Structure formats: C-alpha cells, structure tokens
Amino acid sequence: MVDRKEPQWPPFNPFVRHPTTILGKAKMLLFGVILVPIRLTGAVCTLTCCLVWANLCSLGCDTSRPYSPGRRRLLLGGCRVFSRILLFFYGFVWIREKYEITDPQKRAKQPYPSVVVCNHLGFAELLYLVFSDGCCFVSKDTNRALPFIGKISEVLQSIFVDRGEGGRPEGAANNGNTSTHSTSSGTEGRSTTD
C-alpha cells in the first residue's frame, strides 16, 4: 500500500477552498441563518438613515453649488457616522490604520492631499474613504440611478463622468460642481484638482 499524506495547506490562502468539517458546516448554517438577516437589515436601515440625513442636510439648497462650510461639516459628519456603521454591518469591526509618519504632531503638520486616487472594486473602499477623509468621488454617470447610493452621491457633490462610447471618459457630466474639496478618483473616471 502507498502511504498518502494529507496535503499541507498554508495558514491562509484565499484562493484555496479548504475542506470544511461537519461542525464547520453547522456553524456556517447556524450563524448564516442568524447573522445574515441581522446584517442585511442593519445595512438597509443604515443606508436609509444616511439617505434621510443627506436629504435633510441638503434641504433648501442647490446641490450643484458649493455648500457653506457649516452645512458641509454637518452633512459629512453624519455621513461619516453612517459609513462607519455600514462598514460594521459589512463585517469590518476594527480597521487598523498604518501611517508612514508615526508621530501624530508631525503628521498633523503635513499638507492634506486634495486628491486621493484609489483603485476600488466595491463600496467598502468608498465607505472607508467617506468615514476617514469625508471626500466626494468621481463616479460613472450610471451610478446616479442606484438606489440610496445615487442620491447620497449627488448630495455629497460627487463628480459624475459620462463614459461615452467605447468606455473612454469624455468628461464630467454637467452637474455644475465647482467646489474645492477633497476628491477621490476610483476606477470610474479620472480626476484633476479643482
């Protein structure tokens, strides 16, 4: 007989599906039945609250014009709180941040970037940037039609880009956004400083 050894798995490899034990499958079933509805309900309620907050903060003002500093601070303060709560419901309980400059006083003296360019695949990266930096985004114009996210993006004065034919960005859609605040550019389009 040939003596077969069990394959040695690395401690963590997201591209390999490890065999699951019966106990592991029971845990997934039990926690899936309990936690998924709670997390889904919490995420939808948080998005609804964020939408209501965004609508209240933009009540009576033209969203195509720059907000007053007080209104912008109020709007972003609430959106930051709701973004963090939403990240919690997505499973990001603790977010560890690393800095190149470890001294907080030296870091505070550094100039704050006016443009943050990032490549993102989902909404978790965008939620984190709203939470940490309070910035708006360059986004493709079709995102305006998304429930919750579209209206919140408009109120946050995101810059919408019409990709045009062939997937090439043609320029910002005519939303009249001329404000000077932090902008984040993801894979949806290109950004320059205002």
Secondary structure, DSSP 8 states (H G I E B T S, - for coil): ----------S--TTS-----HHHHHHHHHHHHHHHHHHHHHHHHHHHHHHHHHHHHTTTS-TTS---HHHHHHHHHHHHHHHHHHHHHTT--------SS--HHHHHHS---SEEE---SSHHHHHHHHHHH--EEEEEGGGGGSTTHHHHHHHTT-EEE---GGG----B-S------S-EEE-TT------
